[in-house]
Amino acid sequence: PQYETLRAQDAMQFPLMGSCSLFGLYLAFKYFDKDTVNLVICVYFCLVGLAALTATFAPVLASVGPTKVMTIEFSKHVELKHFLPKFIGGDSPWKMGIDCNVADIIAFMGSVAFCVVYFQTKHWTMNNVMGICFCLQGIERFSLGTYKIGAILLVGLFFYDIFWVFGTEVMVTVAKSLDGPIKILFPRTLVPGPTGKLEMSLLGLGDIVIPGFFLALLLRFDAHVAKVPCFPTDLHVPFPKPYFHSALLGYVLGLATTLYVMIVFEAAQPALLYLVPACLGSSLLCAAVRGELKELFEYSEEEEEEDEEGEGDDKKDETSKKDD
């Protein structure tokens, strides 16, 4: 799948945009009917979740099912003329198409059934499945580009999380009011409370996805240091992963600290308050011990992409010269 690379400017603006979205949701819950807001948000997340579930489980079905059947492909492309102005509708005709295989179709049908049941029941286990799929697809399709950009993003969100959790009631209010797969739910007890519902603890998807972006970057840096070839890609090739493992250990310790403090003080905690120092500190310590601080800060995936594109262009030029 295609992925996007974050720029330093985007990383600086991310906490501001997140703050605007968070405060907008807070105002929506404060001044509009809570059930109506949740209905609109739930419909949106079910539609987005449909795509995330399909994209997550289609490759699984393709790998475990009969290869000859699952890889049968279907393709349909149409052109639809429109009479809208170009600045509204773009060029005419619209070119639309779909390319899929049997695994995609089966995954899509299963995802539709899953989303319908979730919409009706809102069961916490189904919420978690959809939330995990969002995390997987986000981490797979998004790249921080450089370690510096990752550090800028983490530090910005570090202060963002502290302000909105400790400084205001906004974050906690939205997290408790919003009934959608934007959080992973953990039951505190298996016995329903007076309201007939289980008491839940929650972990926002941002506390998984944002560090996940950073860990994915470190894993690719490990591969870069080990000189693992990008093309062709072999997912099963073994190579040392010191940066990934150290940051993963830091993440686990940071998350455990978050849960401990939350239980002891019986109050909501900004998880990034503990996760950001843990992830940044562990990766910097690993680089310092290995004497690779300079290599870590100079690593850039954008440069690698440009080099690969340049090599491809050079090969094309050489081929054309030979043909001449």
GIHU-V438481 format. One record per residue. RES is the residue in one small letter. SS is DSSP state (helix for helix, strand for strand, loop for the rest). PSI is psi in whole degrees, -180 to 180 (none if undefined). OMEGA is omega as a letter, one per 20 degrees, with the letter a starting at -180 (NA if undefined). Layout:
# GIHU-V438481
RES_SS_PSI_OMEGA ; RES_SS_PSI_OMEGA
This chain:
# GIHU-V438481
p_loop_151_r ; q_loop_146_r ; y_loop_157_a ; e_strand_148_r ; t_strand_131_a ; l_loop_141_r ; r_loop_161_a ; a_helix_-38_r ; q_helix_-40_r ; d_helix_-40_a ; a_helix_-38_r ; m_helix_-34_a ; q_helix_-16_a ; f_helix_-49_r ; p_helix_-36_r ; l_helix_-46_r ; m_helix_-40_r ; g_helix_-38_r ; s_helix_-42_r ; c_helix_-44_r ; s_helix_-44_a ; l_helix_-45_a ; f_helix_-33_r ; g_helix_-43_r ; l_helix_-39_r ; y_helix_-45_r ; l_helix_-37_r ; a_helix_-44_r ; f_helix_-28_a ; k_helix_-37_a ; y_helix_-7_r ; f_loop_167_a ; d_loop_127_a ; k_helix_-42_a ; d_helix_-38_r ; t_helix_-43_r ; v_helix_-45_r ; n_helix_-34_r ; l_helix_-47_r ; v_helix_-46_a ; i_helix_-39_a ; c_helix_-41_r ; v_helix_-43_r ; y_helix_-48_a ; f_helix_-28_r ; c_helix_-40_r ; l_helix_-45_r ; v_helix_-39_r ; g_helix_-30_r ; l_helix_-44_r ; a_helix_-41_a ; a_helix_-43_r ; l_helix_-44_r ; t_helix_-46_a ; a_helix_-29_a ; t_helix_-43_a ; f_helix_-18_r ; a_helix_-47_r ; p_helix_-32_r ; v_helix_-46_r ; l_helix_-39_a ; a_helix_-31_a ; s_helix_-30_a ; v_helix_-22_a ; g_loop_175_r ; p_loop_121_a ; t_helix_-43_a ; k_helix_-33_a ; v_helix_-48_a ; m_helix_-25_a ; t_loop_5_r ; i_loop_125_a ; e_strand_149_r ; f_strand_139_a ; s_strand_135_r ; k_strand_124_r ; h_strand_135_a ; v_strand_159_r ; e_strand_128_a ; l_strand_115_r ; k_loop_145_r ; h_loop_162_a ; f_loop_20_r ; l_loop_153_r ; p_loop_150_a ; k_helix_-34_a ; f_helix_-12_r ; i_helix_-53_a ; g_helix_-7_a ; g_loop_-165_a ; d_loop_149_r ; s_loop_137_j ; p_loop_162_r ; w_strand_132_r ; k_strand_114_a ; m_strand_147_a ; g_strand_165_r ; i_strand_134_r ; d_strand_122_a ; c_strand_172_r ; n_strand_-178_a ; v_helix_-40_r ; a_helix_-41_r ; d_helix_-43_a ; i_helix_-45_r ; i_helix_-43_r ; a_helix_-39_r ; f_helix_-44_a ; m_helix_-42_r ; g_helix_-36_r ; s_helix_-38_r ; v_helix_-48_r ; a_helix_-41_a ; f_helix_-47_a ; c_helix_-36_r ; v_helix_-46_r ; v_helix_-41_r ; y_helix_-43_a ; f_helix_-34_a ; q_helix_-34_a ; t_helix_-33_a ; k_loop_34_a ; h_loop_142_a ; w_helix_-31_r ; t_helix_-39_r ; m_helix_-37_r ; n_helix_-43_a ; n_helix_-39_r ; v_helix_-46_a ; m_helix_-40_r ; g_helix_-41_r ; i_helix_-38_r ; c_helix_-40_r ; f_helix_-44_a ; c_helix_-47_a ; l_helix_-45_a ; q_helix_-37_r ; g_helix_-47_a ; i_helix_-35_a ; e_helix_-34_a ; r_helix_6_a ; f_strand_136_r ; s_strand_139_r ; l_loop_-21_r ; g_loop_-58_a ; t_strand_162_r ; y_helix_-38_a ; k_helix_-44_r ; i_helix_-40_r ; g_helix_-41_r ; a_helix_-40_r ; i_helix_-45_a ; l_helix_-47_a ; l_helix_-44_a ; v_helix_-42_r ; g_helix_-45_r ; l_helix_-22_r ; f_helix_-50_r ; f_helix_-34_r ; y_helix_-48_a ; d_helix_-43_a ; i_helix_-45_a ; f_helix_-49_a ; w_helix_-21_r ; v_helix_-50_a ; f_helix_-32_a ; g_helix_-24_a ; t_loop_174_r ; e_loop_2_a ; v_helix_-55_a ; m_helix_-48_a ; v_helix_-40_r ; t_helix_-47_r ; v_helix_-43_a ; a_helix_-39_a ; k_helix_-29_a ; s_helix_-35_a ; l_loop_119_a ; d_loop_80_a ; g_loop_170_a ; p_loop_53_r ; i_loop_8_a ; k_strand_154_r ; i_strand_130_a ; l_strand_139_r ; f_strand_120_r ; p_strand_131_r ; r_loop_-28_r ; t_loop_156_r ; l_loop_-1_r ; v_loop_122_r ; p_loop_148_r ; g_loop_-169_a ; p_loop_-29_a ; t_loop_-5_a ; g_loop_4_r ; k_loop_155_r ; l_loop_142_r ; e_loop_130_a ; m_strand_143_r ; s_strand_155_a ; l_strand_153_r ; l_strand_118_a ; g_strand_147_r ; l_loop_-29_r ; g_helix_-30_r ; d_helix_-8_r ; i_helix_-47_a ; v_helix_-46_a ; i_helix_-52_r ; p_helix_-29_r ; g_helix_-40_r ; f_helix_-44_a ; f_helix_-43_r ; l_helix_-38_r ; a_helix_-39_r ; l_helix_-43_a ; l_helix_-34_r ; l_helix_-41_r ; r_helix_-31_r ; f_helix_-39_r ; d_helix_-45_r ; a_helix_-37_r ; h_helix_-44_r ; v_helix_-38_r ; a_loop_-1_r ; k_loop_42_r ; v_loop_127_a ; p_loop_138_r ; c_loop_-37_a ; f_loop_124_i ; p_loop_149_a ; t_loop_128_r ; d_loop_106_a ; l_loop_-19_a ; h_loop_4_a ; v_loop_129_a ; p_loop_140_r ; f_loop_153_a ; p_loop_141_a ; k_loop_58_a ; p_helix_-40_a ; y_helix_-43_r ; f_helix_-47_a ; h_helix_-39_r ; s_helix_-42_r ; a_helix_-36_r ; l_helix_-43_r ; l_helix_-42_r ; g_helix_-40_r ; y_helix_-45_a ; v_helix_-44_r ; l_helix_-40_r ; g_helix_-41_r ; l_helix_-40_r ; a_helix_-39_r ; t_helix_-41_r ; t_helix_-48_a ; l_helix_-40_a ; y_helix_-49_a ; v_helix_-40_a ; m_helix_-41_a ; i_helix_-43_a ; v_helix_-46_a ; f_helix_-7_r ; e_loop_48_r ; a_loop_151_r ; a_loop_142_a ; q_loop_140_r ; p_loop_107_a ; a_loop_-35_a ; l_helix_-16_r ; l_helix_-33_a ; y_helix_-32_a ; l_helix_-39_a ; v_helix_-52_r ; p_helix_-35_a ; a_helix_-46_a ; c_helix_-47_r ; l_helix_-45_a ; g_helix_-42_a ; s_helix_-40_a ; s_helix_-40_r ; l_helix_-39_r ; l_helix_-41_r ; c_helix_-43_a ; a_helix_-38_r ; a_helix_-43_a ; v_helix_-39_a ; r_helix_-5_a ; g_loop_36_a ; e_loop_28_r ; l_helix_-44_a ; k_helix_-46_a ; e_helix_-38_a ; l_helix_-45_a ; f_helix_-23_r ; e_helix_-11_a ; y_loop_132_r ; s_strand_126_r ; e_helix_-24_r ; e_helix_-40_r ; e_helix_-38_r ; e_helix_-40_r ; e_helix_-44_a ; e_helix_-40_r ; d_helix_-42_a ; e_helix_-40_r ; e_helix_-40_r ; g_helix_-41_r ; e_helix_-39_r ; g_helix_-40_r ; d_helix_-40_r ; d_helix_-41_r ; k_helix_-39_r ; k_helix_-41_r ; d_helix_-42_r ; e_helix_-41_r ; t_helix_-41_a ; s_helix_-37_r ; k_helix_-40_r ; k_helix_-41_a ; d_helix_-37_r ; d_loop_none_NA
